């Protein structure tokens, strides 16, 4: 693809974002209309929050001499990452193909930090000498969980794509992200229950003397889950009252992530024990 076409596609991305944005109860949703189809050596830069800074770029890269096709996304800024698993080199990963309803939050397996290696990328799928690799190549819609920075804050979101089952092409359909920093969402989620979201934003979560305290302003249904700094779940309890005290005396001293999940909304806060 010629450079002029690359610029045109990047410009289209920003234009599509500006014309198809919908903020609903703390979630900003972007419908790519019409869908963008990637053919060999097509690429597209994404400005997820329409602030003039490109956050990721997507590409269908073809090396004919090696029968090697690569469909991938790469971060353009420090702090931007995706949910994935190890690839074949220290600078690449395979994205995990999420289905609608899967959780995207701080406890996910985040990979491919921007600003570390210019070759860093997360593969939707690839081929090498006729063998297919990756998790997205089944001809079905799947979601890639992402987190990216707006200013100094981390925001969670998803990007929906459909990769041909023979890795011959890919279609970008839409994306969304939470306006509220450090707050998770579900793959495919475009709205939240406003009551749940307000209660979570007004919640008080802190650690002290081997205990974790969670105070809510209003009763909601959900769970409280605690993760260590390795992303391992160490505690979980169903919400049954406005104030919950978790006995964390058996946990090692350190920083933990506490996630409250109502099914419609999520929030994560760090506590020190």
C-alpha positions as CSV (number, residue, x, y, z in Angstrom):
1,X,0.0,0.0,0.0
2,X,1.3,3.4,-0.9
3,X,2.0,6.0,1.7
4,X,-0.8,8.2,0.4
5,X,-3.3,5.4,1.0
6,X,-1.9,4.9,4.5
7,X,-2.5,8.5,5.3
8,X,-6.0,8.3,3.9
9,X,-6.8,5.3,6.0
10,X,-5.4,6.9,9.2
11,X,-7.5,10.0,8.4
12,X,-10.6,7.8,7.9
13,X,-10.0,6.4,11.4
14,X,-10.2,9.8,13.0
15,X,-13.2,10.8,10.9
16,X,-15.1,7.6,11.7
17,X,-14.4,8.1,15.4
18,X,-15.7,11.6,15.4
19,X,-18.9,10.7,13.5
20,X,-19.8,7.4,15.3
21,X,-19.1,8.1,18.9
22,X,-21.7,7.4,21.6
23,X,-21.2,7.9,25.3
24,X,-23.6,6.0,27.4
25,X,-23.4,5.8,31.2
26,X,-19.6,6.0,31.3
27,X,-18.9,3.9,28.2
28,X,-17.8,5.5,24.9
29,X,-18.7,3.3,21.9
30,X,-17.4,3.6,18.4
31,X,-19.1,1.9,15.4
32,X,-16.7,1.6,12.4
33,X,-19.2,2.2,9.6
34,X,-18.6,0.9,7.1
35,X,-16.4,-1.9,8.5
36,X,-12.8,-1.7,7.6
37,X,-11.5,-4.8,5.7
38,X,-7.7,-5.5,5.8
39,X,-6.1,-7.0,2.7
40,X,-2.3,-7.8,2.4
41,X,-0.2,-4.9,3.6
42,X,-3.1,-2.7,4.6
43,X,-2.7,-0.8,7.9
44,X,-4.8,1.6,10.0
45,X,-3.9,3.9,12.9
46,X,-6.6,4.1,15.7
47,X,-7.3,7.2,17.8
48,X,-9.6,5.5,20.3
49,X,-10.6,8.6,22.3
50,X,-10.4,11.1,19.4
51,X,-7.8,13.3,21.2
52,X,-5.5,13.7,18.2
53,X,-3.0,11.0,19.4
54,X,-3.0,7.6,17.7
55,X,-3.2,4.8,20.3
56,X,-2.6,1.6,18.2
57,X,-2.1,0.6,14.7
58,X,-3.4,-2.5,13.0
59,X,-1.8,-4.2,10.0
60,X,-2.0,-7.2,7.6
61,X,1.7,-7.8,6.9
62,X,2.6,-10.3,4.2
63,X,6.1,-11.8,3.5
64,X,5.6,-13.8,0.3
65,X,9.0,-15.4,0.4
66,X,8.2,-17.2,3.7
67,X,4.5,-17.8,3.1
68,X,4.1,-15.7,6.2
69,X,1.0,-13.6,6.9
70,X,0.7,-11.5,10.1
71,X,-2.5,-9.9,11.3
72,X,-1.6,-7.8,14.3
73,X,-2.1,-4.8,16.5
74,X,0.7,-2.7,18.1
75,X,0.7,-0.1,20.8
76,X,1.9,3.4,19.9
77,X,2.2,4.8,23.4
78,X,3.7,3.8,26.7
79,X,1.1,2.2,29.0
80,X,-1.0,0.8,26.1
81,X,-1.4,-2.9,26.3
82,X,-3.6,-5.9,25.3
83,X,-4.8,-9.1,26.8
84,X,-2.7,-12.0,25.4
85,X,-0.3,-14.8,25.9
86,X,3.3,-15.5,25.0
87,X,4.3,-15.7,21.3
88,X,7.5,-17.0,19.7
89,X,9.8,-14.1,20.7
90,X,10.2,-11.8,23.6
91,X,8.7,-8.9,21.7
92,X,5.5,-10.5,20.4
93,X,2.4,-12.1,21.8
94,X,-0.8,-13.8,20.6
95,X,-4.0,-12.0,21.6
96,X,-6.6,-13.9,23.6
97,X,-9.9,-14.1,21.6
98,X,-12.5,-12.9,24.0
99,X,-16.2,-13.7,23.6
100,X,-19.0,-11.3,24.5
101,X,-19.3,-11.0,28.3
102,X,-15.7,-11.9,29.1
103,X,-14.2,-9.7,31.8
104,X,-11.6,-7.0,30.9
105,X,-10.0,-5.5,34.1
106,X,-6.7,-5.2,36.0
107,X,-6.5,-8.9,36.7
108,X,-6.2,-9.9,33.0
109,X,-3.0,-11.2,31.5
110,X,-1.7,-7.8,30.0
111,X,1.1,-8.0,27.5
112,X,2.9,-5.9,24.9
113,X,3.6,-2.7,26.7
114,X,4.1,0.3,24.4
115,X,7.4,2.0,24.3
116,X,9.5,-1.0,25.2
117,X,10.4,-2.4,21.8
118,X,9.4,-0.9,18.4
119,X,8.8,-4.4,17.1
120,X,6.2,-5.2,19.8
121,X,2.9,-6.5,18.5
122,X,0.0,-8.7,19.4
123,X,-1.1,-11.1,16.8
124,X,-4.7,-11.9,16.0
125,X,-3.4,-14.7,13.8
126,X,-0.5,-15.6,11.5
127,X,0.7,-18.2,9.1
128,X,4.2,-19.7,8.5
129,X,4.9,-22.2,5.7
130,X,1.2,-23.1,5.6
131,X,0.7,-23.5,9.3
132,X,-1.8,-21.3,11.1
133,X,-1.2,-19.7,14.5
134,X,-3.2,-17.5,16.9
135,X,-6.6,-17.5,18.5
136,X,-8.8,-15.4,16.3
137,X,-8.8,-17.2,12.9
138,X,-12.2,-19.0,12.9
139,X,-14.3,-16.6,10.9
140,X,-16.2,-15.5,14.0
141,X,-16.4,-12.2,15.8
142,X,-14.1,-11.9,18.8
143,X,-12.9,-9.2,21.1
144,X,-9.4,-8.1,22.0
145,X,-9.2,-6.6,25.5
146,X,-7.1,-3.4,25.6
147,X,-6.0,-0.8,28.1
148,X,-4.6,2.6,27.1
149,X,-3.7,5.9,28.6
150,X,-5.7,9.1,28.5
151,X,-3.4,11.6,30.1
152,X,-2.0,9.9,33.2
153,X,-5.0,7.6,33.6
154,X,-5.5,4.0,32.5
155,X,-8.8,3.1,30.6
156,X,-10.0,-0.3,29.7
157,X,-11.8,-1.3,26.5
158,X,-12.2,-3.7,23.7
159,X,-11.8,-4.0,19.9
160,X,-14.0,-6.3,17.9
161,X,-12.6,-8.0,14.8
162,X,-13.4,-10.9,12.5
163,X,-10.5,-12.9,11.1
164,X,-11.0,-15.2,8.1
165,X,-10.5,-18.8,9.1
166,X,-7.7,-19.2,6.6
167,X,-6.0,-15.9,7.7
168,X,-6.6,-14.3,4.3
169,X,-8.1,-11.1,5.7
170,X,-9.5,-9.3,8.8
171,X,-12.4,-7.0,9.4
172,X,-12.5,-4.3,12.1
173,X,-16.1,-3.7,13.3
174,X,-16.1,-1.5,16.4
175,X,-14.6,-0.6,19.8
176,X,-15.5,0.8,23.2
177,X,-13.8,1.9,26.4
178,X,-14.7,3.0,29.9
179,X,-14.6,6.8,30.5
180,X,-14.0,6.1,34.2
181,X,-10.3,5.4,34.8
182,X,-9.2,2.0,36.3
183,X,-12.7,0.6,35.8
184,X,-13.2,-2.7,34.0
185,X,-16.0,-3.7,31.6
186,X,-17.2,-6.8,29.7
187,X,-16.2,-7.6,26.1
188,X,-18.9,-6.2,23.8
189,X,-20.4,-4.1,26.6
190,X,-21.7,-0.7,25.4
191,X,-23.8,0.5,28.4
192,X,-23.7,0.2,32.2
193,X,-26.4,0.4,34.8
194,X,-26.1,3.9,36.0
195,X,-27.0,3.1,39.6
196,X,-24.3,0.4,39.9
197,X,-21.8,2.7,38.3
198,X,-22.6,5.6,40.7
199,X,-22.5,3.3,43.8
200,X,-19.1,1.9,42.7
201,X,-17.6,5.3,42.1
202,X,-18.8,6.4,45.6
203,X,-17.5,3.3,47.3
204,X,-14.7,3.4,49.9
205,X,-12.1,0.6,49.7
206,X,-9.0,0.5,51.8
207,X,-6.7,-1.8,53.8
208,X,-5.6,-1.5,57.4
209,X,-4.1,-3.8,60.0
210,X,-4.5,-7.0,58.0
211,X,-8.0,-6.3,56.9
212,X,-9.7,-5.0,53.7
213,X,-12.6,-2.7,54.1
214,X,-15.3,-2.1,51.5
215,X,-18.1,0.4,52.2
216,X,-21.0,1.0,49.8
217,X,-23.4,3.9,49.8
218,X,-26.3,1.6,48.5
219,X,-26.9,-2.1,48.4
220,X,-26.0,-3.8,45.1
221,X,-25.5,-7.4,44.0
222,X,-22.0,-8.4,43.1
223,X,-18.7,-9.9,44.2
224,X,-15.5,-8.5,45.9
225,X,-12.3,-10.1,44.5
226,X,-8.8,-9.6,45.7
227,X,-5.7,-10.2,43.5
228,X,-2.0,-10.0,44.3
229,X,0.5,-8.2,42.2
230,X,1.0,-11.3,40.1
231,X,-2.6,-11.3,39.1
232,X,-3.5,-14.3,41.2
233,X,-6.9,-14.4,42.9
234,X,-6.4,-14.6,46.7
235,X,-9.8,-13.8,48.1
236,X,-13.4,-13.5,46.9
237,X,-16.7,-12.8,48.7
238,X,-20.3,-12.1,47.6
239,X,-21.6,-8.7,48.6
240,X,-24.3,-9.2,51.3
241,X,-24.3,-5.9,53.2
242,X,-23.3,-2.3,52.8
243,X,-20.0,-2.8,54.7
244,X,-17.7,-5.8,54.2
245,X,-14.6,-6.5,56.1
246,X,-12.2,-9.1,54.6
247,X,-9.8,-10.8,56.9
248,X,-6.5,-10.6,55.0
249,X,-4.2,-11.4,57.9
250,X,-2.9,-14.5,56.2
251,X,-1.7,-12.5,53.1
252,X,1.8,-11.2,52.8
253,X,2.3,-7.5,53.2
254,X,2.2,-5.6,49.9
255,X,-0.1,-4.0,47.3
256,X,-3.3,-5.8,46.2
257,X,-6.0,-5.0,43.6
258,X,-9.6,-5.1,44.9
259,X,-12.2,-5.5,42.2
260,X,-16.0,-5.1,42.8
261,X,-18.0,-6.6,40.0
262,X,-21.8,-6.2,39.7
263,X,-22.1,-7.9,36.3
264,X,-23.0,-4.6,34.8
265,X,-20.1,-2.5,36.2
266,X,-16.7,-3.0,37.7
267,X,-14.2,-0.9,39.6
268,X,-10.7,-1.6,40.8
269,X,-8.7,0.0,43.6
270,X,-5.3,-0.7,45.0
271,X,-4.9,-1.3,48.7
272,X,-1.8,-1.7,50.9
273,X,-1.6,-4.4,53.5
